[in-house]
Amino acid sequence: MVLNVEADTKVCVGAGQCVLVAPDVFDQRVEDGIVRVIQTDPPSEQHRAVEEAVHLCPSGAITFR
């Protein structure tokens, strides 16, 4: 299954929850802590972590389809 991960950097508040639960998929910009998606189509073993990141994100910046 293909998982297309996206993050809205205009909505992100830099909480970093996504990086904590899925560090192979997300990172944060050094200058302001805003999310960076480093794997838009992560392997299936990362899908559960991405789902958790979506639920933990306080601003709702992360989506996938």
Predicted model as a PDB file, atoms N, CA, C, CB and O in Angstrom, pLDDT in the B-factor column:
MODEL        1                                                                  
ATOM      1  N   MET A   1       0.838  -1.188   0.000  1.00 75.00           N  
ATOM      2  CA  MET A   1       0.000   0.000   0.000  1.00 75.00           C  
ATOM      3  C   MET A   1       0.876   1.243   0.000  1.00 75.00           C  
ATOM      4  CB  MET A   1      -0.950   0.003   1.214  1.00 75.00           C  
ATOM      5  O   MET A   1       1.818   1.343   0.787  1.00 75.00           O  
ATOM      6  N   VAL A   2       0.572   2.181  -0.873  1.00 79.00           N  
ATOM      7  CA  VAL A   2       1.301   3.438  -0.934  1.00 79.00           C  
ATOM      8  C   VAL A   2       0.701   4.397   0.077  1.00 79.00           C  
ATOM      9  CB  VAL A   2       1.265   4.042  -2.362  1.00 79.00           C  
ATOM     10  O   VAL A   2      -0.519   4.536   0.164  1.00 79.00           O  
ATOM     11  N   LEU A   3       1.549   5.050   0.829  1.00 89.00           N  
ATOM     12  CA  LEU A   3       1.119   6.026   1.823  1.00 89.00           C  
ATOM     13  C   LEU A   3       1.750   7.355   1.453  1.00 89.00           C  
ATOM     14  CB  LEU A   3       1.515   5.589   3.278  1.00 89.00           C  
ATOM     15  O   LEU A   3       2.974   7.484   1.462  1.00 89.00           O  
ATOM     16  N   ASN A   4       0.934   8.339   1.130  1.00 97.00           N  
ATOM     17  CA  ASN A   4       1.439   9.647   0.748  1.00 97.00           C  
ATOM     18  C   ASN A   4       1.352  10.572   1.962  1.00 97.00           C  
ATOM     19  CB  ASN A   4       0.640  10.228  -0.465  1.00 97.00           C  
ATOM     20  O   ASN A   4       0.268  11.038   2.312  1.00 97.00           O  
ATOM     21  N   VAL A   5       2.488  10.837   2.603  1.00 98.00           N  
ATOM     22  CA  VAL A   5       2.543  11.642   3.811  1.00 98.00           C  
ATOM     23  C   VAL A   5       2.807  13.101   3.439  1.00 98.00           C  
ATOM     24  CB  VAL A   5       3.633  11.114   4.775  1.00 98.00           C  
ATOM     25  O   VAL A   5       3.693  13.407   2.640  1.00 98.00           O  
ATOM     26  N   GLU A   6       2.020  13.984   4.034  1.00 98.00           N  
ATOM     27  CA  GLU A   6       2.188  15.416   3.802  1.00 98.00           C  
ATOM     28  C   GLU A   6       2.136  16.152   5.136  1.00 98.00           C  
ATOM     29  CB  GLU A   6       1.099  15.954   2.833  1.00 98.00           C  
ATOM     30  O   GLU A   6       1.550  15.667   6.104  1.00 98.00           O  
ATOM     31  N   ALA A   7       2.754  17.328   5.173  1.00 98.00           N  
ATOM     32  CA  ALA A   7       2.701  18.172   6.363  1.00 98.00           C  
ATOM     33  C   ALA A   7       2.517  19.615   5.934  1.00 98.00           C  
ATOM     34  CB  ALA A   7       3.983  18.013   7.224  1.00 98.00           C  
ATOM     35  O   ALA A   7       3.201  20.105   5.036  1.00 98.00           O  
ATOM     36  N   ASP A   8       1.593  20.280   6.581  1.00 98.00           N  
ATOM     37  CA  ASP A   8       1.330  21.684   6.300  1.00 98.00           C  
ATOM     38  C   ASP A   8       2.203  22.531   7.215  1.00 98.00           C  
ATOM     39  CB  ASP A   8      -0.181  22.027   6.489  1.00 98.00           C  
ATOM     40  O   ASP A   8       1.914  22.677   8.403  1.00 98.00           O  
ATOM     41  N   THR A   9       3.261  23.080   6.661  1.00 98.00           N  
ATOM     42  CA  THR A   9       4.217  23.847   7.468  1.00 98.00           C  
ATOM     43  C   THR A   9       3.621  25.161   7.973  1.00 98.00           C  
ATOM     44  CB  THR A   9       5.473  24.134   6.655  1.00 98.00           C  
ATOM     45  O   THR A   9       4.152  25.753   8.913  1.00 98.00           O  
ATOM     46  N   LYS A  10       2.547  25.617   7.377  1.00 98.00           N  
ATOM     47  CA  LYS A  10       1.898  26.850   7.840  1.00 98.00           C  
ATOM     48  C   LYS A  10       1.052  26.604   9.085  1.00 98.00           C  
ATOM     49  CB  LYS A  10       1.027  27.441   6.729  1.00 98.00           C  
ATOM     50  O   LYS A  10       0.727  27.538   9.819  1.00 98.00           O  
ATOM     51  N   VAL A  11       0.697  25.337   9.318  1.00 98.00           N  
ATOM     52  CA  VAL A  11      -0.125  24.975  10.462  1.00 98.00           C  
ATOM     53  C   VAL A  11       0.735  24.430  11.609  1.00 98.00           C  
ATOM     54  CB  VAL A  11      -1.177  23.941  10.049  1.00 98.00           C  
ATOM     55  O   VAL A  11       0.353  24.548  12.773  1.00 98.00           O  
ATOM     56  N   CYS A  12       1.865  23.847  11.299  1.00 98.00           N  
ATOM     57  CA  CYS A  12       2.746  23.218  12.294  1.00 98.00           C  
ATOM     58  C   CYS A  12       3.168  24.221  13.374  1.00 98.00           C  
ATOM     59  CB  CYS A  12       3.995  22.628  11.606  1.00 98.00           C  
ATOM     60  O   CYS A  12       3.500  25.371  13.085  1.00 98.00           O  
ATOM     61  N   VAL A  13       3.145  23.749  14.632  1.00 98.00           N  
ATOM     62  CA  VAL A  13       3.568  24.579  15.757  1.00 98.00           C  
ATOM     63  C   VAL A  13       4.917  24.142  16.317  1.00 98.00           C  
ATOM     64  CB  VAL A  13       2.522  24.541  16.854  1.00 98.00           C  
ATOM     65  O   VAL A  13       5.391  24.713  17.299  1.00 98.00           O  
ATOM     66  N   GLY A  14       5.538  23.140  15.708  1.00 98.00           N  
ATOM     67  CA  GLY A  14       6.872  22.711  16.126  1.00 98.00           C  
ATOM     68  C   GLY A  14       6.918  21.894  17.399  1.00 98.00           C  
ATOM     69  O   GLY A  14       7.943  21.875  18.079  1.00 98.00           O  
ATOM     70  N   ALA A  15       5.828  21.217  17.738  1.00 98.00           N  
ATOM     71  CA  ALA A  15       5.788  20.415  18.966  1.00 98.00           C  
ATOM     72  C   ALA A  15       6.734  19.216  18.913  1.00 98.00           C  
ATOM     73  CB  ALA A  15       4.371  19.932  19.221  1.00 98.00           C  
ATOM     74  O   ALA A  15       7.240  18.781  19.947  1.00 98.00           O  
ATOM     75  N   GLY A  16       6.973  18.683  17.724  1.00 98.00           N  
ATOM     76  CA  GLY A  16       7.933  17.591  17.563  1.00 98.00           C  
ATOM     77  C   GLY A  16       7.435  16.205  17.886  1.00 98.00           C  
ATOM     78  O   GLY A  16       8.228  15.264  17.903  1.00 98.00           O  
ATOM     79  N   GLN A  17       6.145  16.041  18.144  1.00 98.00           N  
ATOM     80  CA  GLN A  17       5.608  14.715  18.463  1.00 98.00           C  
ATOM     81  C   GLN A  17       5.800  13.744  17.307  1.00 98.00           C  
ATOM     82  CB  GLN A  17       4.125  14.813  18.815  1.00 98.00           C  
ATOM     83  O   GLN A  17       6.051  12.558  17.522  1.00 98.00           O  
ATOM     84  N   CYS A  18       5.684  14.246  16.086  1.00 98.00           N  
ATOM     85  CA  CYS A  18       5.852  13.394  14.909  1.00 98.00           C  
ATOM     86  C   CYS A  18       7.266  12.824  14.839  1.00 98.00           C  
ATOM     87  CB  CYS A  18       5.539  14.181  13.632  1.00 98.00           C  
ATOM     88  O   CYS A  18       7.453  11.657  14.496  1.00 98.00           O  
ATOM     89  N   VAL A  19       8.235  13.631  15.158  1.00 98.00           N  
ATOM     90  CA  VAL A  19       9.631  13.191  15.120  1.00 98.00           C  
ATOM     91  C   VAL A  19       9.892  12.150  16.205  1.00 98.00           C  
ATOM     92  CB  VAL A  19      10.584  14.393  15.292  1.00 98.00           C  
ATOM     93  O   VAL A  19      10.658  11.209  15.998  1.00 98.00           O  
ATOM     94  N   LEU A  20       9.260  12.322  17.346  1.00 98.00           N  
ATOM     95  CA  LEU A  20       9.446  11.361  18.437  1.00 98.00           C  
ATOM     96  C   LEU A  20       8.915   9.983  18.095  1.00 98.00           C  
ATOM     97  CB  LEU A  20       8.771  11.861  19.687  1.00 98.00           C  
ATOM     98  O   LEU A  20       9.536   8.980  18.446  1.00 98.00           O  
ATOM     99  N   VAL A  21       7.765   9.912  17.407  1.00 98.00           N  
ATOM    100  CA  VAL A  21       7.166   8.611  17.118  1.00 98.00           C  
ATOM    101  C   VAL A  21       7.560   8.038  15.762  1.00 98.00           C  
ATOM    102  CB  VAL A  21       5.679   8.721  17.189  1.00 98.00           C  
ATOM    103  O   VAL A  21       7.471   6.828  15.553  1.00 98.00           O  
ATOM    104  N   ALA A  22       7.997   8.896  14.834  1.00 98.00           N  
ATOM    105  CA  ALA A  22       8.369   8.417  13.496  1.00 98.00           C  
ATOM    106  C   ALA A  22       9.602   9.176  12.977  1.00 98.00           C  
ATOM    107  CB  ALA A  22       7.177   8.584  12.508  1.00 98.00           C  
ATOM    108  O   ALA A  22       9.505   9.920  12.001  1.00 98.00           O  
ATOM    109  N   PRO A  23      10.743   8.989  13.620  1.00 98.00           N  
ATOM    110  CA  PRO A  23      11.946   9.736  13.233  1.00 98.00           C  
ATOM    111  C   PRO A  23      12.496   9.384  11.854  1.00 98.00           C  
ATOM    112  CB  PRO A  23      13.012   9.508  14.247  1.00 98.00           C  
ATOM    113  O   PRO A  23      13.294  10.138  11.298  1.00 98.00           O  
ATOM    114  N   ASP A  24      12.084   8.258  11.301  1.00 98.00           N  
ATOM    115  CA  ASP A  24      12.527   7.906   9.949  1.00 98.00           C  
ATOM    116  C   ASP A  24      11.677   8.588   8.876  1.00 98.00           C  
ATOM    117  CB  ASP A  24      12.480   6.391   9.760  1.00 98.00           C  
ATOM    118  O   ASP A  24      12.031   8.574   7.697  1.00 98.00           O  
ATOM    119  N   VAL A  25      10.569   9.178   9.284  1.00 98.00           N  
ATOM    120  CA  VAL A  25       9.645   9.810   8.347  1.00 98.00           C  
ATOM    121  C   VAL A  25       9.655  11.334   8.485  1.00 98.00           C  
ATOM    122  CB  VAL A  25       8.232   9.276   8.563  1.00 98.00           C  
ATOM    123  O   VAL A  25       9.512  12.053   7.496  1.00 98.00           O  
ATOM    124  N   PHE A  26       9.823  11.821   9.718  1.00 98.00           N  
ATOM    125  CA  PHE A  26       9.749  13.259   9.983  1.00 98.00           C  
ATOM    126  C   PHE A  26      11.035  13.784  10.608  1.00 98.00           C  
ATOM    127  CB  PHE A  26       8.569  13.566  10.895  1.00 98.00           C  
ATOM    128  O   PHE A  26      11.772  13.066  11.284  1.00 98.00           O  
ATOM    129  N   ASP A  27      11.268  15.053  10.355  1.00 98.00           N  
ATOM    130  CA  ASP A  27      12.359  15.791  10.995  1.00 98.00           C  
ATOM    131  C   ASP A  27      11.830  17.193  11.238  1.00 98.00           C  
ATOM    132  CB  ASP A  27      13.683  15.804  10.108  1.00 98.00           C  
ATOM    133  O   ASP A  27      10.712  17.521  10.841  1.00 98.00           O  
ATOM    134  N   GLN A  28      12.633  18.018  11.890  1.00 98.00           N  
ATOM    135  CA  GLN A  28      12.253  19.400  12.124  1.00 98.00           C  
ATOM    136  C   GLN A  28      13.329  20.326  11.584  1.00 98.00           C  
ATOM    137  CB  GLN A  28      12.018  19.658  13.620  1.00 98.00           C  
ATOM    138  O   GLN A  28      14.522  20.031  11.656  1.00 98.00           O  
ATOM    139  N   ARG A  29      12.878  21.461  11.036  1.00 98.00           N  
ATOM    140  CA  ARG A  29      13.831  22.451  10.556  1.00 98.00           C  
ATOM    141  C   ARG A  29      14.610  23.006  11.740  1.00 98.00           C  
ATOM    142  CB  ARG A  29      13.112  23.587   9.784  1.00 98.00           C  
ATOM    143  O   ARG A  29      14.037  23.267  12.797  1.00 98.00           O  
ATOM    144  N   VAL A  30      15.899  23.185  11.566  1.00 97.00           N  
ATOM    145  CA  VAL A  30      16.767  23.659  12.633  1.00 97.00           C  
ATOM    146  C   VAL A  30      16.376  25.068  13.078  1.00 97.00           C  
ATOM    147  CB  VAL A  30      18.224  23.635  12.177  1.00 97.00           C  
ATOM    148  O   VAL A  30      16.352  25.358  14.274  1.00 97.00           O  
ATOM    149  N   GLU A  31      16.074  25.930  12.131  1.00 97.00           N  
ATOM    150  CA  GLU A  31      15.838  27.333  12.452  1.00 97.00           C  
ATOM    151  C   GLU A  31      14.570  27.611  13.248  1.00 97.00           C  
ATOM    152  CB  GLU A  31      15.790  28.108  11.206  1.00 97.00           C  
ATOM    153  O   GLU A  31      14.526  28.583  14.003  1.00 97.00           O  
ATOM    154  N   ASP A  32      13.530  26.778  13.101  1.00 97.00           N  
ATOM    155  CA  ASP A  32      12.281  27.089  13.792  1.00 97.00           C  
ATOM    156  C   ASP A  32      11.507  25.870  14.300  1.00 97.00           C  
ATOM    157  CB  ASP A  32      11.406  27.866  12.881  1.00 97.00           C  
ATOM    158  O   ASP A  32      10.439  26.031  14.890  1.00 97.00           O  
ATOM    159  N   GLY A  33      12.017  24.671  14.088  1.00 98.00           N  
ATOM    160  CA  GLY A  33      11.368  23.465  14.599  1.00 98.00           C  
ATOM    161  C   GLY A  33      10.174  22.987  13.808  1.00 98.00           C  
ATOM    162  O   GLY A  33       9.511  22.032  14.212  1.00 98.00           O  
ATOM    163  N   ILE A  34       9.883  23.628  12.688  1.00 98.00           N  
ATOM    164  CA  ILE A  34       8.743  23.235  11.862  1.00 98.00           C  
ATOM    165  C   ILE A  34       9.025  21.897  11.186  1.00 98.00           C  
ATOM    166  CB  ILE A  34       8.431  24.320  10.805  1.00 98.00           C  
ATOM    167  O   ILE A  34      10.155  21.610  10.791  1.00 98.00           O  
ATOM    168  N   VAL A  35       7.993  21.097  11.062  1.00 98.00           N  
ATOM    169  CA  VAL A  35       8.105  19.735  10.517  1.00 98.00           C  
ATOM    170  C   VAL A  35       8.654  19.723   9.088  1.00 98.00           C  
ATOM    171  CB  VAL A  35       6.743  19.049  10.544  1.00 98.00           C  
ATOM    172  O   VAL A  35       8.389  20.617   8.285  1.00 98.00           O  
ATOM    173  N   ARG A  36       9.423  18.679   8.809  1.00 98.00           N  
ATOM    174  CA  ARG A  36       9.873  18.349   7.455  1.00 98.00           C  
ATOM    175  C   ARG A  36       9.557  16.879   7.244  1.00 98.00           C  
ATOM    176  CB  ARG A  36      11.419  18.652   7.247  1.00 98.00           C  
ATOM    177  O   ARG A  36       9.891  16.045   8.085  1.00 98.00           O  
ATOM    178  N   VAL A  37       8.926  16.558   6.144  1.00 98.00           N  
ATOM    179  CA  VAL A  37       8.670  15.156   5.799  1.00 98.00           C  
ATOM    180  C   VAL A  37       9.889  14.666   5.029  1.00 98.00           C  
ATOM    181  CB  VAL A  37       7.333  14.985   4.950  1.00 98.00           C  
ATOM    182  O   VAL A  37      10.212  15.196   3.966  1.00 98.00           O  
ATOM    183  N   ILE A  38      10.563  13.657   5.564  1.00 98.00           N  
ATOM    184  CA  ILE A  38      11.763  13.146   4.894  1.00 98.00           C  
ATOM    185  C   ILE A  38      11.484  11.874   4.098  1.00 98.00           C  
ATOM    186  CB  ILE A  38      12.855  12.879   5.917  1.00 98.00           C  
ATOM    187  O   ILE A  38      12.320  11.434   3.308  1.00 98.00           O  
ATOM    188  N   GLN A  39      10.301  11.283   4.310  1.00 97.00           N  
ATOM    189  CA  GLN A  39       9.862  10.132   3.506  1.00 97.00           C  
ATOM    190  C   GLN A  39       8.382  10.309   3.211  1.00 97.00           C  
ATOM    191  CB  GLN A  39      10.132   8.764   4.247  1.00 97.00           C  
ATOM    192  O   GLN A  39       7.546  10.057   4.079  1.00 97.00           O  
ATOM    193  N   THR A  40       8.049  10.734   2.016  1.00 97.00           N  
ATOM    194  CA  THR A  40       6.637  10.925   1.682  1.00 97.00           C  
ATOM    195  C   THR A  40       5.910   9.605   1.463  1.00 97.00           C  
ATOM    196  CB  THR A  40       6.509  11.786   0.444  1.00 97.00           C  
ATOM    197  O   THR A  40       4.689   9.535   1.607  1.00 97.00           O  
ATOM    198  N   ASP A  41       6.648   8.568   1.119  1.00 97.00           N  
ATOM    199  CA  ASP A  41       6.074   7.234   0.927  1.00 97.00           C  
ATOM    200  C   ASP A  41       6.896   6.230   1.739  1.00 97.00           C  
ATOM    201  CB  ASP A  41       6.047   6.840  -0.596  1.00 97.00           C  
ATOM    202  O   ASP A  41       7.677   5.463   1.176  1.00 97.00           O  
ATOM    203  N   PRO A  42       6.718   6.237   3.072  1.00 97.00           N  
ATOM    204  CA  PRO A  42       7.512   5.350   3.918  1.00 97.00           C  
ATOM    205  C   PRO A  42       7.145   3.881   3.723  1.00 97.00           C  
ATOM    206  CB  PRO A  42       7.336   5.730   5.374  1.00 97.00           C  
ATOM    207  O   PRO A  42       6.041   3.571   3.275  1.00 97.00           O  
ATOM    208  N   PRO A  43       8.064   2.978   4.055  1.00 96.00           N  
ATOM    209  CA  PRO A  43       7.772   1.552   3.953  1.00 96.00           C  
ATOM    210  C   PRO A  43       6.649   1.157   4.909  1.00 96.00           C  
ATOM    211  CB  PRO A  43       9.031   0.726   4.245  1.00 96.00           C  
ATOM    212  O   PRO A  43       6.383   1.851   5.890  1.00 96.00           O  
ATOM    213  N   SER A  44       6.009   0.059   4.616  1.00 95.00           N  
ATOM    214  CA  SER A  44       4.836  -0.375   5.384  1.00 95.00           C  
ATOM    215  C   SER A  44       5.111  -0.509   6.879  1.00 95.00           C  
ATOM    216  CB  SER A  44       4.338  -1.693   4.851  1.00 95.00           C  
ATOM    217  O   SER A  44       4.205  -0.301   7.685  1.00 95.00           O  
ATOM    218  N   GLU A  45       6.306  -0.843   7.260  1.00 96.00           N  
ATOM    219  CA  GLU A  45       6.607  -0.975   8.687  1.00 96.00           C  
ATOM    220  C   GLU A  45       6.571   0.370   9.417  1.00 96.00           C  
ATOM    221  CB  GLU A  45       7.972  -1.619   8.870  1.00 96.00           C  
ATOM    222  O   GLU A  45       6.576   0.397  10.648  1.00 96.00           O  
ATOM    223  N   GLN A  46       6.535   1.470   8.690  1.00 97.00           N  
ATOM    224  CA  GLN A  46       6.445   2.802   9.290  1.00 97.00           C  
ATOM    225  C   GLN A  46       5.012   3.348   9.323  1.00 97.00           C  
ATOM    226  CB  GLN A  46       7.335   3.762   8.529  1.00 97.00           C  
ATOM    227  O   GLN A  46       4.772   4.388   9.936  1.00 97.00           O  
ATOM    228  N   HIS A  47       4.073   2.681   8.687  1.00 96.00           N  
ATOM    229  CA  HIS A  47       2.711   3.196   8.571  1.00 96.00           C  
ATOM    230  C   HIS A  47       2.039   3.409   9.925  1.00 96.00           C  
ATOM    231  CB  HIS A  47       1.880   2.253   7.740  1.00 96.00           C  
ATOM    232  O   HIS A  47       1.374   4.424  10.128  1.00 96.00           O  
ATOM    233  N   ARG A  48       2.200   2.490  10.827  1.00 97.00           N  
ATOM    234  CA  ARG A  48       1.582   2.635  12.150  1.00 97.00           C  
ATOM    235  C   ARG A  48       2.152   3.850  12.889  1.00 97.00           C  
ATOM    236  CB  ARG A  48       1.797   1.355  12.987  1.00 97.00           C  
ATOM    237  O   ARG A  48       1.410   4.569  13.559  1.00 97.00           O  
ATOM    238  N   ALA A  49       3.445   4.080  12.773  1.00 97.00           N  
ATOM    239  CA  ALA A  49       4.065   5.243  13.411  1.00 97.00           C  
ATOM    240  C   ALA A  49       3.548   6.542  12.798  1.00 97.00           C  
ATOM    241  CB  ALA A  49       5.598   5.172  13.285  1.00 97.00           C  
ATOM    242  O   ALA A  49       3.338   7.526  13.507  1.00 97.00           O  
ATOM    243  N   VAL A  50       3.342   6.546  11.488  1.00 97.00           N  
ATOM    244  CA  VAL A  50       2.788   7.736  10.825  1.00 97.00           C  
ATOM    245  C   VAL A  50       1.368   7.990  11.330  1.00 97.00           C  
ATOM    246  CB  VAL A  50       2.793   7.564   9.272  1.00 97.00           C  
ATOM    247  O   VAL A  50       1.014   9.133  11.618  1.00 97.00           O  
ATOM    248  N   GLU A  51       0.567   6.961  11.438  1.00 97.00           N  
ATOM    249  CA  GLU A  51      -0.791   7.113  11.960  1.00 97.00           C  
ATOM    250  C   GLU A  51      -0.767   7.695  13.372  1.00 97.00           C  
ATOM    251  CB  GLU A  51      -1.524   5.760  11.957  1.00 97.00           C  
ATOM    252  O   GLU A  51      -1.574   8.565  13.702  1.00 97.00           O  
ATOM    253  N   GLU A  52       0.149   7.220  14.195  1.00 98.00           N  
ATOM    254  CA  GLU A  52       0.274   7.744  15.558  1.00 98.00           C  
ATOM    255  C   GLU A  52       0.700   9.213  15.529  1.00 98.00           C  
ATOM    256  CB  GLU A  52       1.289   6.908  16.371  1.00 98.00           C  
ATOM    257  O   GLU A  52       0.196  10.020  16.310  1.00 98.00           O  
ATOM    258  N   ALA A  53       1.618   9.559  14.639  1.00 98.00           N  
ATOM    259  CA  ALA A  53       2.063  10.945  14.514  1.00 98.00           C  
ATOM    260  C   ALA A  53       0.901  11.857  14.140  1.00 98.00           C  
ATOM    261  CB  ALA A  53       3.178  11.057  13.470  1.00 98.00           C  
ATOM    262  O   ALA A  53       0.791  12.968  14.659  1.00 98.00           O  
ATOM    263  N   VAL A  54       0.036  11.396  13.245  1.00 97.00           N  
ATOM    264  CA  VAL A  54      -1.140  12.175  12.848  1.00 97.00           C  
ATOM    265  C   VAL A  54      -2.021  12.442  14.069  1.00 97.00           C  
ATOM    266  CB  VAL A  54      -1.948  11.432  11.745  1.00 97.00           C  
ATOM    267  O   VAL A  54      -2.495  13.562  14.262  1.00 97.00           O  
ATOM    268  N   HIS A  55      -2.234  11.429  14.878  1.00 97.00           N  
ATOM    269  CA  HIS A  55      -3.100  11.570  16.044  1.00 97.00           C  
ATOM    270  C   HIS A  55      -2.469  12.417  17.143  1.00 97.00           C  
ATOM    271  CB  HIS A  55      -3.449  10.210  16.591  1.00 97.00           C  
ATOM    272  O   HIS A  55      -3.179  13.095  17.884  1.00 97.00           O  
ATOM    273  N   LEU A  56      -1.157  12.386  17.255  1.00 98.00           N  
ATOM    274  CA  LEU A  56      -0.468  13.154  18.290  1.00 98.00           C  
ATOM    275  C   LEU A  56      -0.221  14.617  17.926  1.00 98.00           C  
ATOM    276  CB  LEU A  56       0.836  12.503  18.598  1.00 98.00           C  
ATOM    277  O   LEU A  56       0.010  15.445  18.807  1.00 98.00           O  
ATOM    278  N   CYS A  57      -0.268  14.932  16.662  1.00 98.00           N  
ATOM    279  CA  CYS A  57       0.041  16.292  16.209  1.00 98.00           C  
ATOM    280  C   CYS A  57      -0.987  17.276  16.777  1.00 98.00           C  
ATOM    281  CB  CYS A  57       0.062  16.362  14.652  1.00 98.00           C  
ATOM    282  O   CYS A  57      -2.169  17.181  16.446  1.00 98.00           O  
ATOM    283  N   PRO A  58      -0.563  18.214  17.621  1.00 98.00           N  
ATOM    284  CA  PRO A  58      -1.521  19.111  18.248  1.00 98.00           C  
ATOM    285  C   PRO A  58      -2.164  20.114  17.290  1.00 98.00           C  
ATOM    286  CB  PRO A  58      -0.849  19.849  19.345  1.00 98.00           C  
ATOM    287  O   PRO A  58      -3.226  20.661  17.585  1.00 98.00           O  
ATOM    288  N   SER A  59      -1.531  20.353  16.158  1.00 98.00           N  
ATOM    289  CA  SER A  59      -2.077  21.343  15.215  1.00 98.00           C  
ATOM    290  C   SER A  59      -2.777  20.716  14.015  1.00 98.00           C  
ATOM    291  CB  SER A  59      -0.973  22.240  14.725  1.00 98.00           C  
ATOM    292  O   SER A  59      -3.389  21.423  13.214  1.00 98.00           O  
ATOM    293  N   GLY A  60      -2.692  19.397  13.887  1.00 98.00           N  
ATOM    294  CA  GLY A  60      -3.308  18.726  12.742  1.00 98.00           C  
ATOM    295  C   GLY A  60      -2.584  18.968  11.438  1.00 98.00           C  
ATOM    296  O   GLY A  60      -3.193  18.915  10.370  1.00 98.00           O  
ATOM    297  N   ALA A  61      -1.293  19.232  11.509  1.00 98.00           N  
ATOM    298  CA  ALA A  61      -0.509  19.571  10.326  1.00 98.00           C  
ATOM    299  C   ALA A  61      -0.182  18.370   9.449  1.00 98.00           C  
ATOM    300  CB  ALA A  61       0.760  20.237  10.742  1.00 98.00           C  
ATOM    301  O   ALA A  61       0.134  18.543   8.272  1.00 98.00           O  
ATOM    302  N   ILE A  62      -0.250  17.167   9.989  1.00 98.00           N  
ATOM    303  CA  ILE A  62       0.179  15.976   9.266  1.00 98.00           C  
ATOM    304  C   ILE A  62      -1.029  15.221   8.713  1.00 98.00           C  
ATOM    305  CB  ILE A  62       1.010  15.061  10.180  1.00 98.00           C  
ATOM    306  O   ILE A  62      -2.017  14.997   9.413  1.00 98.00           O  
ATOM    307  N   THR A  63      -0.924  14.837   7.448  1.00 97.00           N  
ATOM    308  CA  THR A  63      -1.967  14.036   6.823  1.00 97.00           C  
ATOM    309  C   THR A  63      -1.326  12.938   5.978  1.00 97.00           C  
ATOM    310  CB  THR A  63      -2.900  14.922   5.957  1.00 97.00           C  
ATOM    311  O   THR A  63      -0.145  13.008   5.640  1.00 97.00           O  
ATOM    312  N   PHE A  64      -2.109  11.942   5.651  1.00 94.00           N  
ATOM    313  CA  PHE A  64      -1.659  10.901   4.733  1.00 94.00           C  
ATOM    314  C   PHE A  64      -2.880  10.347   4.015  1.00 94.00           C  
ATOM    315  CB  PHE A  64      -0.883   9.768   5.485  1.00 94.00           C  
ATOM    316  O   PHE A  64      -4.009  10.433   4.496  1.00 94.00           O  
ATOM    317  N   ARG A  65      -2.613   9.780   2.853  1.00 90.00           N  
ATOM    318  CA  ARG A  65      -3.682   9.114   2.106  1.00 90.00           C  
ATOM    319  C   ARG A  65      -3.133   7.897   1.423  1.00 90.00           C  
ATOM    320  CB  ARG A  65      -4.322  10.059   1.079  1.00 90.00           C  
ATOM    321  O   ARG A  65      -3.870   7.188   0.737  1.00 90.00           O  
TER     322      ARG A  65                                                      
ENDMDL                                                                          
END                                                                             
